[in-house]
């Protein structure tokens, strides 16, 4: 793969040369907050926002891993198959907390990921303006503060929804009867819909319920 940043201004990009490479190697660890055995099976990977592929993080028995093929791209951490009570509590690179909405792995450093077993669960139902269940409605669960990305999904045919693996905190829950905002949209893009959202506070290992109404069409 070849990656190079190009600033396009008032000249042609003809003659630009890209040099193929195998990427670099990044080492790190995945651990449980407070110690204890790592939850398994759990699939953790680095997903490129630029379409540059995915690097699986396969920790050994001691939680350490070696990831190859890491390029100067913007990545997010993707987790799948975590138990409902687990969430990613911290992601640090070279000793610094990284932005969950996208980060680069440049320079030398270890990637440190900490999981917690105190995740919260949010479930509820969605109705339309007519008070009837809004089957298939798009749902957004967005943190009120902080830099965590929003979670998105859809209600089932009966208008019910369920979100697990949520970090404790305060969230706004909103629903649309058509396409909903994307999870990687900036938090401020949800601002105009705040008055239609339900605010929910989730404590450690909490299990809360919420009932929301779809955002009116054209809003």
C-alpha positions in Angstrom: 0.0 0.0 0.0 1.1 3.6 -0.6 -0.1 6.6 1.4 0.8 10.2 0.8 -0.9 13.5 1.7 -1.3 15.9 -1.1 -2.5 19.5 -0.9 -4.4 20.4 -4.1 -4.1 24.1 -4.9 -3.4 25.7 -8.3 -1.1 23.1 -9.9 -1.6 19.7 -11.5 -0.7 16.6 -9.4 0.9 15.0 -12.5 4.3 13.5 -11.7 3.3 12.6 -8.1 5.0 9.3 -7.2 3.8 6.9 -4.5 6.1 4.3 -3.0 4.5 1.0 -2.0 5.3 -0.2 1.5 4.3 -2.9 4.0 3.4 -0.4 6.7 4.8 -0.3 10.2 4.5 -2.5 13.3 2.7 -1.3 16.4 2.9 -3.2 19.7 0.5 -2.9 22.6 -1.8 -4.6 25.1 -5.4 -5.2 26.0 -6.2 -5.4 29.7 -9.2 -5.5 32.0 -9.7 -2.5 34.4 -8.6 -3.6 37.8 -6.8 -6.7 36.5 -8.3 -10.2 35.9 -8.5 -12.4 32.8 -9.3 -10.8 29.5 -12.8 -11.5 28.2 -13.0 -13.9 25.4 -14.0 -14.3 22.7 -13.7 -10.7 21.8 -12.7 -9.3 18.4 -10.7 -6.0 18.5 -9.4 -4.3 15.4 -8.1 -1.0 14.0 -10.4 0.2 11.2 -9.2 2.9 8.8 -11.6 5.7 8.2 -9.9 6.3 4.8 -10.7 2.9 3.4 -7.1 1.6 4.0 -8.2 -1.7 5.5 -8.3 -3.2 8.9 -5.7 -4.6 11.3 -6.8 -7.3 13.8 -5.4 -7.1 17.3 -4.9 -10.7 18.5 -3.7 -10.6 22.1 -1.9 -13.5 23.6 -2.5 -15.0 27.1 -0.8 -12.0 28.7 -2.9 -9.5 26.7 -0.1 -8.2 24.5 -0.3 -8.0 20.7 1.7 -7.0 17.7 -0.1 -5.3 14.8 1.5 -5.1 11.4 0.6 -3.1 8.3 -0.2 0.1 10.1 -0.1 3.1 7.8 -0.3 6.9 8.4 -4.1 6.9 8.3 -6.9 7.8 10.7 -8.1 4.8 12.6 -10.9 4.0 15.0 -11.0 1.1 17.4 -13.7 -1.5 16.5 -14.9 -4.1 19.0 -17.2 -7.0 18.3 -18.5 -9.8 20.4 -17.8 -8.2 23.7 -20.1 -9.4 26.6 -23.0 -7.0 27.2 -21.3 -5.8 30.4 -18.0 -4.7 28.8 -16.9 -1.5 27.1 -13.7 0.2 26.1 -12.8 2.4 29.0 -9.5 3.8 27.7 -7.4 3.9 24.6 -3.9 5.4 24.9 -1.0 5.7 22.5 2.5 6.7 23.5 1.0 7.5 27.0 -1.7 9.9 25.7 -5.4 9.3 25.5 -6.5 9.3 21.8 -9.8 10.6 20.3 -12.2 7.7 19.9 -13.7 9.3 16.7 -10.3 8.9 14.9 -6.6 8.8 15.7 -3.3 8.3 14.0 -0.5 6.0 15.1 2.6 8.0 14.3 6.0 8.0 16.0 7.1 5.4 18.5 4.8 4.2 21.2 2.7 1.4 22.7 -1.1 1.2 22.1 -2.8 0.5 25.4 -6.5 -0.6 25.5 -8.3 -1.0 28.8 -11.7 -2.8 29.0 -14.2 -2.5 31.8 -16.9 -4.9 33.0 -19.2 -2.1 34.3 -20.9 -1.3 31.0 -24.6 -0.2 31.0 -27.5 -1.3 28.9 -30.2 0.9 27.4 -33.4 -0.4 26.0 -36.7 1.2 25.1 -39.4 1.8 22.5 -40.1 4.3 19.7 -43.5 5.7 18.7 -44.5 7.9 15.8 -46.5 11.1 16.0 -49.6 9.0 16.0 -48.5 7.2 19.2 -48.1 3.9 17.4 -44.9 1.8 17.4 -42.4 3.0 14.8 -41.0 -0.2 13.5 -37.6 0.1 11.9 -37.0 3.7 13.1 -33.4 4.8 13.1 -32.0 5.4 16.7 -29.0 7.5 17.8 -27.6 7.3 21.3 -25.2 10.2 21.7 -23.1 11.1 24.7 -24.0 14.6 26.1 -20.4 15.4 26.8 -17.0 14.0 26.0 -15.4 12.7 22.8 -17.0 9.3 22.5 -18.7 8.5 19.2 -22.5 8.1 19.0 -24.1 4.7 18.7 -26.7 4.1 16.0 -29.1 1.3 15.2 -32.7 0.5 14.3 -35.8 -0.4 16.2 -37.3 -3.8 15.5 -40.6 -4.4 13.8 -42.4 -3.5 17.0 -40.5 -0.3 17.7 -38.3 -1.7 20.4 -34.5 -1.1 20.6 -31.6 -2.4 22.7 -28.1 -1.1 23.2 -25.4 -2.9 25.3 -21.7 -2.1 26.0 -22.4 1.5 26.8 -19.9 3.4 28.9 -21.5 4.9 32.0 -22.6 8.6 31.5 -25.3 10.9 30.2 -26.8 10.3 26.8 -29.4 11.8 24.4 -31.6 9.3 22.6 -33.3 10.4 19.4 -35.2 8.5 16.7 -36.0 9.1 13.1 -38.7 7.4 10.9 -36.2 7.4 8.0 -32.4 7.6 7.7 -30.8 8.7 10.9 -27.5 10.6 11.3 -24.3 8.5 11.0 -22.4 7.4 14.0 -19.3 9.3 12.8 -21.2 12.6 12.3 -19.9 15.3 14.7 -21.9 15.6 18.0 -22.9 19.2 17.1 -24.9 17.9 14.2 -27.4 16.5 16.6 -27.8 19.9 18.3 -30.9 20.9 16.3 -32.7 17.7 17.4 -31.9 18.0 21.1 -35.4 19.1 22.0 -36.8 15.9 20.5 -34.3 13.7 22.4 -34.7 11.9 25.7 -31.9 12.4 28.2 -30.8 9.3 30.1 -28.2 8.9 32.8 -26.5 5.4 32.8 -24.6 4.4 35.9 -22.0 1.7 36.2 -23.6 -1.7 35.3 -26.9 0.2 34.9 -29.9 -1.0 33.0 -32.3 1.8 32.0 -35.4 2.1 29.8 -36.5 5.0 27.6 -39.4 5.8 25.4 -38.9 8.3 22.5 -40.9 9.7 19.7 -39.6 10.1 16.2 -38.3 13.5 15.1 -41.0 15.1 13.0 -40.4 14.9 9.2 -38.5 17.8 7.7 -36.8 18.7 11.0 
